[in-house]
Amino acid sequence: MNTTGLRTLDDKGLLLRRQDLLGELASLKFRNGTGQLDQTAALKGARRALARVNTLIRERELERSLSQGGLEREVGSLEEEGAVAAAFRRHMGQTSENG
């Protein structure tokens, strides 16, 4: 997702996107460490996407004169604690039915 697409997300959506990217990055690192990752450029892409999301989150915090991490406190619970685990399963090729 490019920056203009990310800017259309609301605060909660942006924070959820960050959770998904963190899960994806963890999955890619794990797969790279075990030798299962064929496209190592995906690591660089995931890191850059995460940096874009973090930059937009910080921009919104500065616009509202919030301290760092203030957007998360303002939004509250994301109610999707399993988002990172779901992203990990998705990238490992598993579904909830088979594992």
Buried (B, 14 or more C-beta within 10 A) or exposed (E): EEEEEBEEBEBBEBBBBBBBBBBBBBBBBBBBEEEEBEEEEBBEEBBEBBEBBEEBBBEBBEEEEBEEEBBBEEBEEEEBEEBBEBBBBBBEEEEEEEE
